[in-house]
Amino acid sequence: EADGKVTGLRKQHVDTGMGLERVAALLQGVPTNYDTDLFQPLIAAIQKNSKGVLAYSGSYNADAALDQAYRRLADHARMISVCLADGVFPSTRYYPYK
């Protein structure tokens, strides 16, 4: 607030670190967050454990549904790791400001 008072947000949510990912992409000189060393190991693990599925090609074309699925899984894996690290588990609620 203008007077220096800190007020909790009305809605609580997880910060997935998107700022970190953008900075990593810039520093690593890659075109997208998914090309960074934050996401490439996740994409490689998904690919390794997806038997009979084509490899990730990094396509952003409208018809690249498989690559979209790889990125979606990698995004969710990253998000759940942040939640777990913050102590947020599926059976709990986390209220850091209370």
C-alpha positions as a Markdown table, in Angstrom:
| # | Residue | x | y | z |
|---|---|---|---|---|
| 1 | Glu | 0.0 | 0.0 | 0.0 |
| 2 | Ala | 1.1 | 3.6 | -0.3 |
| 3 | Asp | 1.7 | 3.8 | 3.4 |
| 4 | Gly | 4.0 | 0.8 | 3.4 |
| 5 | Lys | 1.5 | -1.7 | 4.7 |
| 6 | Val | 1.6 | -5.1 | 3.1 |
| 7 | Thr | -1.8 | -6.7 | 2.4 |
| 8 | Gly | -2.2 | -10.3 | 1.3 |
| 9 | Leu | -3.7 | -11.0 | -2.1 |
| 10 | Arg | -7.4 | -11.8 | -2.3 |
| 11 | Lys | -6.6 | -15.0 | -4.3 |
| 12 | Gln | -3.6 | -17.2 | -3.6 |
| 13 | His | -1.9 | -19.0 | -6.4 |
| 14 | Val | 1.5 | -20.6 | -7.2 |
| 15 | Asp | 4.2 | -18.6 | -8.8 |
| 16 | Thr | 5.6 | -20.9 | -11.4 |
| 17 | Gly | 8.8 | -18.9 | -12.0 |
| 18 | Met | 7.9 | -17.6 | -15.5 |
| 19 | Gly | 10.3 | -14.7 | -15.0 |
| 20 | Leu | 13.2 | -17.1 | -14.4 |
| 21 | Glu | 12.3 | -19.0 | -17.5 |
| 22 | Arg | 12.3 | -15.9 | -19.7 |
| 23 | Val | 15.6 | -14.7 | -18.3 |
| 24 | Ala | 17.1 | -18.2 | -18.8 |
| 25 | Ala | 16.0 | -18.1 | -22.5 |
| 26 | Leu | 17.6 | -14.7 | -23.0 |
| 27 | Leu | 20.9 | -15.7 | -21.3 |
| 28 | Gln | 21.1 | -19.0 | -23.1 |
| 29 | Gly | 20.3 | -17.4 | -26.5 |
| 30 | Val | 17.4 | -19.7 | -27.3 |
| 31 | Pro | 14.2 | -18.7 | -28.9 |
| 32 | Thr | 11.7 | -20.1 | -26.3 |
| 33 | Asn | 11.5 | -21.1 | -22.7 |
| 34 | Tyr | 11.2 | -24.7 | -23.8 |
| 35 | Asp | 14.7 | -24.6 | -25.4 |
| 36 | Thr | 16.4 | -23.8 | -22.1 |
| 37 | Asp | 18.1 | -26.2 | -19.7 |
| 38 | Leu | 15.1 | -25.8 | -17.5 |
| 39 | Phe | 12.8 | -27.6 | -19.9 |
| 40 | Gln | 15.0 | -29.7 | -22.1 |
| 41 | Pro | 15.6 | -32.4 | -19.5 |
| 42 | Leu | 11.9 | -32.6 | -18.8 |
| 43 | Ile | 11.1 | -32.9 | -22.5 |
| 44 | Ala | 13.8 | -35.6 | -22.9 |
| 45 | Ala | 12.4 | -37.6 | -20.0 |
| 46 | Ile | 8.9 | -37.4 | -21.5 |
| 47 | Gln | 10.2 | -38.5 | -24.8 |
| 48 | Lys | 12.2 | -41.4 | -23.3 |
| 49 | Asn | 9.2 | -42.6 | -21.4 |
| 50 | Ser | 6.7 | -42.2 | -24.3 |
| 51 | Lys | 7.2 | -45.5 | -26.1 |
| 52 | Gly | 6.0 | -45.5 | -29.7 |
| 53 | Val | 5.6 | -41.8 | -29.9 |
| 54 | Leu | 7.5 | -39.5 | -32.3 |
| 55 | Ala | 10.3 | -37.4 | -30.9 |
| 56 | Tyr | 9.8 | -33.8 | -29.9 |
| 57 | Ser | 10.6 | -31.6 | -32.9 |
| 58 | Gly | 10.2 | -28.1 | -31.3 |
| 59 | Ser | 7.5 | -27.1 | -33.9 |
| 60 | Tyr | 5.1 | -24.3 | -33.2 |
| 61 | Asn | 3.0 | -24.8 | -36.3 |
| 62 | Ala | -0.7 | -25.0 | -35.8 |
| 63 | Asp | -0.8 | -28.7 | -36.7 |
| 64 | Ala | 2.0 | -29.6 | -34.2 |
| 65 | Ala | -0.3 | -31.2 | -31.7 |
| 66 | Leu | 2.3 | -33.7 | -30.4 |
| 67 | Asp | 4.9 | -31.0 | -29.7 |
| 68 | Gln | 2.2 | -29.0 | -28.0 |
| 69 | Ala | 1.5 | -32.0 | -25.8 |
| 70 | Tyr | 5.2 | -32.4 | -25.0 |
| 71 | Arg | 5.3 | -28.7 | -23.9 |
| 72 | Arg | 2.1 | -29.0 | -21.9 |
| 73 | Leu | 3.5 | -32.1 | -20.0 |
| 74 | Ala | 6.8 | -30.3 | -19.4 |
| 75 | Asp | 5.0 | -27.2 | -18.1 |
| 76 | His | 2.9 | -29.3 | -15.7 |
| 77 | Ala | 5.9 | -31.2 | -14.5 |
| 78 | Arg | 7.7 | -28.0 | -13.8 |
| 79 | Met | 4.7 | -26.5 | -12.0 |
| 80 | Ile | 4.2 | -29.5 | -9.8 |
| 81 | Ser | 7.8 | -29.6 | -8.8 |
| 82 | Val | 7.5 | -25.9 | -7.7 |
| 83 | Cys | 4.4 | -26.7 | -5.7 |
| 84 | Leu | 6.0 | -29.7 | -4.0 |
| 85 | Ala | 9.1 | -27.6 | -3.2 |
| 86 | Asp | 6.9 | -25.0 | -1.6 |
| 87 | Gly | 5.1 | -27.6 | 0.5 |
| 88 | Val | 1.9 | -27.7 | -1.5 |
| 89 | Phe | 0.7 | -31.3 | -1.8 |
| 90 | Pro | -2.5 | -32.5 | -3.5 |
| 91 | Ser | -4.2 | -33.1 | -0.2 |
| 92 | Thr | -3.3 | -29.8 | 1.5 |
| 93 | Arg | -4.1 | -26.1 | 1.2 |
| 94 | Tyr | -1.3 | -23.6 | 1.5 |
| 95 | Tyr | -1.9 | -20.2 | 2.9 |
| 96 | Pro | 1.5 | -18.4 | 3.2 |
| 97 | Tyr | 0.0 | -15.2 | 4.4 |
| 98 | Lys | -2.0 | -16.5 | 7.3 |
